[in-house]
């Protein structure tokens, strides 16, 4: 009977996660600027028959290692080139991450804790959003998850394999993060003797066999250009210098509050309980805490900050929270229900209000924002009531159902309404229709990847701070016919003299196709 119940619980969690991650996966165009970047590069791998040296706009570039590009290229070969194909590897690896957490956390604690941890992870805002996006973060997260959980379960050969894959997914942090996390764990838990169990010599060989061949090939082919750009700029410089100035030191506090919603309401409580617990679970929970908060502090210190950077901390905090909720369901902890209820209600109403206020800035999102706000408000009220009654299981499934319904609203109402503002597919179609095929074509940096992916036209990048790209104002002074793909903010800043020489061929949202005839 217990085995049958466990199988039923597994399939409920697996199907819920699959629905959340795959619902309407290919229904909207790739969103500028990141998704088209990570779809255009594998598209060019196929076009150039070169799967070693990543390209974009026909030129070599060294922004990321190739693992995600390889996965998308394989997806393009299987499903054809489409939005679904570009996002499929992220969604698939996101689902595998959820299922691995289900089994690993169940082995580390109890099966119920594994199921709750997996459900929490799948319904956390940042995790499911990035799992539905054509970006590299979920690939790194999957590799780091298997690396660190393999260590915790003493599966050391798997540890080295996936540390190598993490290095091929994102670069040196594939080795730096596991190494630093293990060092801090050994230090805090005084478990230095585990180094003797880790099969270091064969492990180093396995890691090198997985991680180094691509790097060796790139150094052989491209030499110092690869080393200086990939290691120098994309790793060291981004950590020590801000790519987006003005970001505050506490940037990741609100990011975590929103990204882990609705489980933010019990996160601090779970962490506090996990560091105070004794017995056989203490070492495992300390390891999970070191893992999570090292990631958080590392990127807090980093000068370049992006929302997606702290994604690798979501697995350990989901497991910590799942462990704690499991203890609440066993009534081992008697005072946690009501504080959870109050915080959940406050956060749900705040985020519901945030959606409503946000709709004033983007009226096209009004229907979806009001629907999403209603879901958050009702979810918070219902789950808070159940928690007040100490019906933890009911509150858990209420929150999971609420987030699944929010995904339906997000993918069916909100993002489709925002497509003209966030995607270049339609303006790329207009460009294909109007472009004469021979005149110069200039595209602003933000729109260039999307235009390239959908039209196959690379153009020349303008108004960029990178490299030697010309400024839009300078290009407009040149004589002769030329086409431009810009945003309406660029057009509004043009001088009256420049506008007299320009015709607007098409406008979709804030994207504009212009032609200069003289």
For each residue, the residues with C-beta under 8 A, 3 or more apart:
1: 4 5
2: 5 6
3: 6 7
4: 1 7 8
5: 1 2 8 9
6: 2 3 9 10 111
7: 3 4 10 11
8: 4 5 11 12
9: 5 6 12 13 111 112 115
10: 6 7 13 14 102 115
11: 7 8 14 15
12: 8 9 15 16
13: 9 10 16 17 98 102 115 118 119 122
14: 10 11 17 18 95 98 99 102
15: 11 12 18 19
16: 12 13 19 20 119 122 123 400 404
17: 13 14 20 21 94 95 98 99 118 119 122
18: 14 15 21 22 95
19: 15 16 22 23 404 407
20: 16 17 23 122 123 128 403 404 407
21: 17 18 25 91 94 95 98 122 128 131 132
22: 18 19 25 91 95
23: 19 20 407 408 411
24: 27 28 411 412
25: 21 22 83 84 87 88 91 132
26: 82 83 84 85 87
27: 24 83 411 412 416
28: 24 31 83 411 415 416 419 423
29: 83 419 423 424 425 426 450 454
30: 35 36 39 83 86 134 423 425 450 453
31: 28 34 35 133 415 422 423
32: 35 36 422 423 424 446 447 449 450
33: 36 37 445 446 447 448 449 450
34: 31 37 38 133 134 135
35: 30 31 32 38 39 86 87 133 134 135 450
36: 30 32 33 39 40 424 449 450 452 453 454
37: 33 34 40 41 56 63 449
38: 34 35 41 42 68 69 72 86 134 135 136
39: 30 35 36 42 43 72 86 134 453
40: 36 37 43 44 56 57 449 452 453
41: 37 38 44 45 54 55 56 61 69
42: 38 39 45 46 69 70 72 73 76 86
43: 39 40 46 47 73 76 81 453
44: 40 41 47 48 55 56 58
45: 41 42 48 50 51 54 55 69 70 73
46: 42 43 49 73 76 77
47: 43 44
48: 44 45 55
49: 46
50: 45 53 55
51: 45 66 69 70 73
52: 66 214 217 218 221
53: 50 60 218 221 222
54: 41 45 60 61 62 63 64 66 69
55: 41 44 45 48 50 58 59 60 61
56: 37 40 41 44 59 61 449 452
57: 40 448 452 458 461
58: 44 55 458
59: 55 56
60: 53 54 55 222 225
61: 41 54 55 56 229
62: 54 218 222 225 226 229 230 234
63: 37 54 230 234
64: 54 68 69 136 170 171 234
65: 167 168 169 170 171 214 215
66: 51 52 54 69 70 168 214
67: 70 71 136 139 143 165 168 169
68: 38 64 71 72 89 135 136 139 169
69: 38 41 42 45 51 54 64 66 72 73
70: 42 45 51 66 67 73 74
71: 67 68 74 75 89 93 139
72: 38 39 42 68 69 75 76 85 86 88 89 134
73: 42 43 45 46 51 69 70 76 77
74: 70 71 77 78 89
75: 71 72 78 79 85 86 88 89
76: 42 43 46 72 73 79 80 81 85 86
77: 46 73 74
78: 74 75 85
79: 75 76 82 84 85 88
80: 76 85
81: 43 76 85 86
82: 26 79 85 86
83: 25 26 27 28 29 30 86 87 134
84: 25 26 79 87 88
85: 26 72 75 76 78 79 80 81 82 88
86: 30 35 38 39 42 72 75 76 81 82 83 134
87: 25 26 35 83 84 90 91 132 133 134
88: 25 72 75 79 84 85 91 92
89: 68 71 72 74 75 92 93 138 139
90: 87 93 94 130 131 132 133 134 135 137 138 139
91: 21 22 25 87 88 94 95 131 132
92: 88 89 95 96
93: 71 89 90 96 97 131 138 139 141 142
94: 17 21 90 91 97 98 127 128 130 131 132 138 142
95: 14 17 18 21 22 91 92 98 99 131
96: 92 93 99 100 142
97: 93 94 100 101 121 138 141 142 145 315
98: 13 14 17 21 94 95 101 102 118 121 122
99: 14 17 95 96 102 103 118
100: 96 97 103 104 145 146 149
101: 97 98 104 105 114 117 118 121 145 149 315 318 319
102: 10 13 14 98 99 105 106 114 115 117 118
103: 99 100 106 107 114
104: 100 101 107 108 114 149 152 153
105: 101 102 108 109 113 114 117 118 319 322 323
106: 102 103 109 110 111 112 113 114 115
107: 103 104 114 153
108: 104 105 113 114 152 153 284 319
109: 105 106 113 114 281 284 323 326
110: 106 113 114 326
111: 6 9 106 114 115
112: 9 106 115 116 326 329
113: 105 106 108 109 110 116 117 319 322 323 325 326
114: 101 102 103 104 105 106 107 108 109 110 111 117 118 322
115: 9 10 13 102 106 111 112 118 119 322
116: 112 113 119 120 321 322 325 326 396
117: 101 102 105 113 114 120 121 318 319 321 322 323
118: 13 17 98 99 101 102 105 114 115 121 122 318 322
119: 13 16 17 115 116 122 123 322 396 400
120: 116 117 123 124 263 318 321 322 325
121: 97 98 101 117 118 124 127 314 315 318
122: 13 16 17 20 21 98 118 119 127 128 400
123: 16 20 119 120 128 262 263 399 400 403 404
124: 120 121 127 128 259 260 261 263 314 318
125: 128 129 258 259 260 261 403
126: 129 130 255 258 259 260 307 308 311 314
127: 94 121 122 124 130 131 259 311 314 318
128: 20 21 94 122 123 124 125 131 132 403 407
129: 125 126 132 133
130: 90 94 126 127 133 135 137 138 141 308 311
131: 21 90 91 93 94 95 127 128 138
132: 21 25 87 90 91 94 128 129 411
133: 31 34 35 87 90 129 130 137 138
134: 30 34 35 38 39 72 83 86 87 90
135: 34 35 38 68 90 130 138 308
136: 38 64 67 68 139 140 169 170
137: 90 130 133 140 141 308 311
138: 89 90 93 94 97 130 131 133 135 141 142 311
139: 67 68 71 89 90 93 136 142 143 169 170
140: 136 137 143 144 166 169 170 173 174 311 312
141: 93 97 130 137 138 144 145 311 312 314 315
142: 93 94 96 97 138 139 145 146
143: 67 139 140 146 147 162 163 165 166 169 174
144: 140 141 147 148 162 166 174 177 178 312 315
145: 97 100 101 141 142 148 149 312 315
146: 100 142 143 149 150 158 162
147: 143 144 150 151 158 159 162 163 166 174 178
148: 144 145 151 152 159 178 181 287 291 316
149: 100 101 104 145 146 152 153 315
150: 146 147 153 155 156 158 159 162
151: 147 148 154 155 156 159 178 182 198
152: 104 108 148 149 284 287 288
153: 104 107 108 149 150
154: 151 197
155: 150 151 158 159
156: 150 151 159 160 197 198 199 203
157: 160 161 199 202 203 206
158: 146 147 150 155 161 162
159: 147 148 150 151 155 156 162 163 178 198 203
160: 156 157 163 164 203 204 206 207 210
161: 157 158 164 165 206 207 210
162: 143 144 146 147 150 158 159 165 166
163: 143 147 159 160 166 167 174 175 178 207 211
164: 160 161 167 168 174 206 207 208 209 210 211
165: 67 143 161 162 168 169 174 210 211
166: 140 143 144 147 162 163 169 170 173 174 175 177 178
167: 65 163 164 170 171 172 174 175 207 210 211
168: 65 66 67 164 165 174 210 211 214
169: 65 67 68 136 139 140 143 165 166 174
170: 64 65 136 139 140 166 167 173 174
171: 64 65 167 174 230 234 235
172: 167 175 176 231 235
173: 140 166 170 176 177 235
174: 140 143 144 147 163 164 165 166 167 168 169 170 171 177 178 211
175: 163 166 167 172 178 179 207 211
176: 172 173 179 180
177: 144 166 173 174 180 181 294 295 298 312
178: 144 147 148 151 159 163 166 174 175 181 182
179: 175 176 182 183
180: 176 177 183 184 294 298
181: 148 177 178 184 185 287 290 291 294
182: 151 178 179 185 186
183: 179 180 186 187
184: 180 181 187 188 290 294
185: 181 182 188 189 191 286 287 290
186: 182 183 189 190 191 192 194 195
187: 183 184 190
188: 184 185 286 290
189: 185 186 283 286 287
190: 186 187
191: 185 186 194 283
192: 186 195
193: 196 197
194: 186 191 197 198
195: 186 192 198 200
196: 193
197: 154 156 193 194
198: 151 156 159 194 195 203
199: 156 157 202 203
200: 195 203 204
201: 204 205
202: 157 199 205 206
203: 156 157 159 160 198 199 200 206 207
204: 160 200 201 207 208
205: 201 202 208 209
206: 157 160 161 164 202 203 209 210
207: 160 161 163 164 167 175 203 204 210 211
208: 164 204 205 211 212
209: 164 205 206 212 213
210: 160 161 164 165 167 168 206 207
211: 163 164 165 167 168 174 175 207 208 214 215
212: 208 209 215 216
213: 209 216 217
214: 52 65 66 168 211 217 218
215: 65 211 212 218 219
216: 212 213 219 220
217: 52 213 214 220 221
218: 52 53 62 214 215 221 222 226 230
219: 215 216 222 223 226 227
220: 216 217 223
221: 52 53 217 218 226
222: 53 60 62 218 219 225 226
223: 219 220 226 227
224: 227 228
225: 60 62 222 228 229
226: 62 218 219 221 222 223 229 230
227: 219 223 224 230 231 232
228: 224 225 231 232 233
229: 61 62 225 226 232 233 234
230: 62 63 171 218 226 227 233 234 235
231: 172 227 228 234 235 236
232: 227 228 229 235 236 237
233: 228 229 230 236 237 238
234: 62 63 64 171 229 230 231 237 238
235: 171 172 173 230 231 232 238 239
236: 231 232 233 239 240
237: 232 233 234 240 241
238: 233 234 235 241 243 302 303 304
239: 235 236 302 303 304
240: 236 237 303
241: 237 238 303 304
242: 245 246 247 303 304 305
243: 238 303 304
244: 247 304 305 306
245: 242
246: 242
247: 242 244 251 305
248: 251
249: 300
250: 253 254 300
251: 247 248 254 255 300 305
252: 255 256 296 299 300 305 310
253: 250 256 257
254: 250 251 257 258
255: 126 251 252 258 259 307 310
256: 252 253 259 260 264 267 296 310 313
257: 253 254 260 261 264 347
258: 125 126 254 255 261 264 351
259: 124 125 126 127 255 256 307 310 314
260: 124 125 126 256 257 263 264 267 314 317
261: 124 125 257 258 264 347 351
262: 123 265 344 347 348 379 380 383 399 402 403
263: 120 123 124 260 266 267 318 321 399
264: 256 257 258 260 261 267 343 347
265: 262 340 343 344 346 347
266: 263 269 270 321 324 325 336 340 343 344
267: 256 260 263 264 270 271 317 321
268: 271 272
269: 266 272 273 324 336 339 340
270: 266 267 273 274 317 320 321 323 324 325
271: 267 268 274 275 289 317 320
272: 268 269 275 276
273: 269 270 276 277 324 327 333 336
274: 270 271 277 285 286 288 289 320 323 324
275: 271 272 285 286 289
276: 272 273
277: 273 274 281 282 285
278: 282
279: 282
280: 283 284
281: 109 277 284 285 323
282: 277 278 279 285 286
283: 189 191 280 286 287
284: 108 109 152 280 281 287 288
285: 274 275 277 281 282 288 289 320 323
286: 185 188 189 274 275 282 283 289 290
287: 148 152 181 185 189 283 284 290 291
288: 152 274 284 285 291 292 316 317 319 320
289: 271 274 275 285 286 292 293 316 320
290: 181 184 185 188 286 287 293 294
291: 148 181 287 288 294 295 313 315 316
292: 288 289 295 296 313 316 317 320
293: 289 290 296 297 313
294: 177 180 181 184 290 291 297 298
295: 177 291 292 298 299 310 312 313
296: 252 256 292 293 299 300 310 313
297: 293 294 300 301
298: 177 180 294 295 301 302
299: 252 295 296 302 305 309 310
300: 249 250 251 252 296 297 305
301: 297 298
302: 238 239 298 299 305 309
303: 238 239 240 241 242 243
304: 238 239 241 242 243 244
305: 242 244 247 251 252 299 300 302 309
306: 244 309
307: 126 255 259 310
308: 126 130 135 137 311
309: 299 302 305 306
310: 252 255 256 259 295 296 299 307 313 314
311: 126 127 130 137 138 140 141 308 314
312: 140 141 144 145 177 295 315
313: 256 291 292 293 295 296 310 316 317
314: 121 124 126 127 141 259 260 310 311 317 318
315: 97 101 121 141 144 145 149 291 312 318 319
316: 148 288 289 291 292 313 319 320
317: 260 267 270 271 288 292 313 314 320 321
318: 101 117 118 120 121 124 127 263 314 315 321 322
319: 101 105 108 113 117 288 315 316 322 323
320: 270 271 274 285 288 289 292 316 317 323 324
321: 116 117 120 263 266 267 270 317 318 324 325
322: 105 113 114 115 116 117 118 119 120 318 319 325 326
323: 105 109 113 117 270 274 281 285 319 320 326 327
324: 266 269 270 273 274 320 321 327 328 333 336
325: 113 116 120 266 270 321 322 328 329 392 396
326: 109 110 112 113 116 322 323 329 330
327: 273 323 324 330 332 333
328: 324 325 331 332 333 336 337 392
329: 112 325 326 392 393
330: 326 327
331: 328 334 390
332: 327 328
333: 273 324 327 328 336
334: 331
335: 338 339
336: 266 269 273 324 328 333 339 340
337: 328 340 341 387 388 390 392
338: 335 341 342 387 388
339: 269 335 336 342 343
340: 265 266 269 336 337 343 344 387 395
341: 337 338 344 345 383 384 385 387 388 395
342: 338 339 345 346 384
343: 264 265 266 339 340 346 347
344: 262 265 266 340 341 347 348 380 383 384 387 399
345: 341 342 348 349 380 381 384
346: 265 342 343 349 350
347: 257 261 262 264 265 343 344 350 351 380
348: 262 344 345 351 352 376 377 379 380 381 383 384
349: 345 346 352 353 376 377 380
350: 346 347 353 354
351: 258 261 347 348 354 355 373 376
352: 348 349 355 356 372 373 374 376 377 380
353: 349 350 356 357 373
354: 350 351 357 358
355: 351 352 358 359 369 370 372 373 376
356: 352 353 359 360 369 370 373
357: 353 354 360 361
358: 354 355 361 362 365 369
359: 355 356 362 363 365 366 369 370
360: 356 357 363
361: 357 358
362: 358 359 365 418 421
363: 359 360 366
364: 417 418 420 421
365: 358 359 362 368 369 414 417 418
366: 359 363 369 370
367: 370 371 413 417
368: 365 371 372 409 410 412 413 414 417
369: 355 356 358 359 365 366 372 373 414
370: 355 356 359 366 367 373 374
371: 367 368 374 375 409 413
372: 352 355 368 369 375 376 406 409 410 413 414
373: 351 352 353 355 356 369 370 376 377
374: 352 370 371 377 378
375: 371 372 378 379 402 405 406 409
376: 348 349 351 352 355 372 373 379 380 402 406
377: 348 349 352 373 374 380 381
378: 374 375 381 382 402
379: 262 348 375 376 382 383 398 399 401 402 403
380: 262 344 345 347 348 349 352 376 377 383 384
381: 345 348 377 378 384 385
382: 378 379 385 386 398 402
383: 262 341 344 348 379 380 386 387 395 398 399 402
384: 341 342 344 345 348 380 381 387 388 395
385: 341 381 382 388 389
386: 382 383 389 391 392 394 395 398
387: 337 338 340 341 344 383 384 390 391 392 395
388: 337 338 341 384 385
389: 385 386
390: 331 337 387
391: 386 387 394 395
392: 325 328 329 337 386 387 395 396
393: 329 396 397
394: 386 391 397 398
395: 340 341 383 384 386 387 391 392 398 399
396: 116 119 325 392 393 399 400
397: 393 394 400 401
398: 379 382 383 386 394 395 401 402
399: 123 262 263 344 379 383 395 396 402 403
400: 16 119 122 123 396 397 403 404
401: 379 397 398 404 405
402: 262 375 376 378 379 382 383 398 399 405 406
403: 20 123 125 128 262 379 399 400 406 407
404: 16 19 20 123 400 401 407 408
405: 375 401 402 408 409
406: 372 375 376 402 403 409 410
407: 19 20 23 128 403 404 410 411
408: 23 404 405 411 412
409: 368 371 372 375 405 406 412 413 414
410: 368 372 406 407 413 414 415
411: 23 24 27 28 132 407 408 414 415 416
412: 24 27 368 408 409 416
413: 367 368 371 372 409 410 416 417
414: 365 368 369 372 409 410 411 417 418
415: 28 31 410 411 418 419 422
416: 27 28 411 412 413 419
417: 364 365 367 368 413 414
418: 362 364 365 414 415 421 422
419: 28 29 415 416 422 423 425 426 509
420: 364 423 426 508 509 510 511
421: 362 364 418 509 510
422: 31 32 415 418 419
423: 28 29 30 31 32 419 420 426 450
424: 29 32 36 427 428 447 450 451 454 485 511
425: 29 30 419 428 429 450 454
426: 29 419 420 423 429 430 508 509 511
427: 424 430 431 447 451 485 506 507 508 511 512 513
428: 424 425 431 432 450 451 453 454 455 457
429: 425 426 432 433 454 455
430: 426 427 433 434 505 506 508 513
431: 427 428 434 435 441 451 455 457 483 485 506 513
432: 428 429 435 455 457
433: 429 430
434: 430 431 483 505 506 513 515
435: 431 432 439 441 455 457 483
436: 439 481 483
437:
438:
439: 435 436 480 481 482 483
440: 460 480 481 482 483
441: 431 435 457 459 460 482 483 484 485
442: 459 460 461 462 470 472 475 482 483 484 485
443: 447 448 451 452 459 460 461 462 484 485 486
444: 447 448 461 462 463 464 472 485 486 487 490
445: 33 448 461 462 463 464 466 469
446: 32 33 487
447: 32 33 424 427 443 444 450 451 485 486 487 511
448: 33 57 443 444 445 451 452 458 459 461 485
449: 32 33 36 37 40 56 452 453
450: 29 30 32 33 35 36 423 424 425 428 447 453 454
451: 424 427 428 431 443 447 448 454 455 457 459 485
452: 36 40 56 57 443 448 449 455 456 457 458 459
453: 30 36 39 40 43 428 449 450
454: 29 36 424 425 428 429 450 451
455: 428 429 431 432 435 451 452
456: 452
457: 428 431 432 435 441 451 452
458: 57 58 448 452
459: 441 442 443 448 451 452 483 485
460: 440 441 442 443 469 470
461: 57 442 443 444 445 448 464 467 469
462: 442 443 444 445 469 470 471 472 475 484
463: 444 445 469 471 472 490
464: 444 445 461 467 469
465:
466: 445 469
467: 461 464
468:
469: 445 460 461 462 463 464 466
470: 442 460 462 474 475
471: 462 463 474 475
472: 442 444 462 463 475 476 484 486 490
473: 476 477 494 498
474: 470 471 477 478
475: 442 462 470 471 472 478 482 484
476: 472 473 494 498 501 502 516
477: 473 474
478: 474 475 482
479: 518
480: 439 440 516 518
481: 436 439 440 515 516 517 518
482: 439 440 441 442 475 478 515 516
483: 431 434 435 436 439 440 441 442 459 513 514 515 516
484: 441 442 443 462 472 475 502 512 513 514 515 516
485: 424 427 431 441 442 443 444 447 448 451 459 511 512 513 514
486: 443 444 447 472 490 491 511 512 514
487: 444 446 447 490 491 510 511 512
488: 491 492 507 510 511 512
489: 492 493 510
490: 444 463 472 486 487 493 494 512
491: 486 487 488 494 499 504 512 514
492: 488 489
493: 489 490
494: 473 476 490 491 498 499 502
495: 498 499
496: 499 500
497: 500 501
498: 473 476 494 495 501 502
499: 491 494 495 496 502
500: 496 497
501: 476 497 498 516 517 518
502: 476 484 494 498 499 514 515 516
503: 514 515 517
504: 491 507 512 513 514
505: 430 434 513 514 515
506: 427 430 431 434 512 513
507: 427 488 504 511 512 513
508: 420 426 427 430 511
509: 419 420 421 426
510: 420 421 487 488 489
511: 420 424 426 427 447 485 486 487 488 507 508
512: 427 484 485 486 487 488 490 491 504 506 507
513: 427 430 431 434 483 484 485 504 505 506 507
514: 483 484 485 486 491 502 503 504 505
515: 434 481 482 483 484 502 503 505
516: 476 480 481 482 483 484 501 502
517: 481 501 503
518: 479 480 481 501
